[in-house]
Amino acid sequence: MLDSREYICTKFFNKKNHLVNNFIKPALSLLEFSSIATGIIVTDEMIKKAEIEVLESTAVCPGKYLVLIVGEEGPVEESFKKGKEISEGWIVDELFIPNIHRQVIPAISATTEIKELKSIGIIETFSVASTIVSADQAVKNSDIKLIEIRLAKGIGGKAYYTFTGELEEVEAGIVAGSKYPESVGFLVNKIIIPNPDKTTYEFIL
């Protein structure tokens, strides 16, 4: 846990009632492994290396292991490098974003407060890393509100995210968010629901 005397952050509870820190200028890194055992020991070493928050450390489909950490840029980069150093040969995907948008972390933790749902955008990809990059780019380039980012659990290793806003902003988010996964061949689908039925909101949230 980061010292609150050193970092200004807003704390909120996620679904498991653990505290997650929403940093003012957060960085995020991800390592995905083909070995579950390797993922667990790497998580331990990354925690020991620097002051970071573990957002996810869990087995995902199909039989892989995902480690996702957040914090200030320096510590996150240190832990990311340490994780790569000790897990050579087991890494199947990696990601480091030094200035992740502040909406991404609560969207991954499913703790976003949505006061009003308007038009809905959905982007689905073949990988966790490409989904996070996509969501970060979408929210940085349009006036949207991320609803949730779903990462690989129970969906065959794929990932997707949902967001809401005025129709023209959702359209802009779809354009910005689809560029990266499309460029690397990881885009599965992109959908806009201009005027969702009220019942649709129930399962989106």
Secondary structure, DSSP 8 states (H G I E B T S, - for coil): ---TTT--EEEEE-TTS-EEEEESS-EEEEEEES-HHHHHHHHHHHHHHSS-EEEEEEEETTTEEEEEEEE-HHHHHHHHHHHHHT-TTTEEEEEEETT--TTHHHHHTT----S---EEEEEEES-HHHHHHHHHHHHHSSS-EEEEEEESTTTTT-EEEEEEE-HHHHHHHHHHHHHHHHHTT-EEEEEEESS--HHHHHHH-
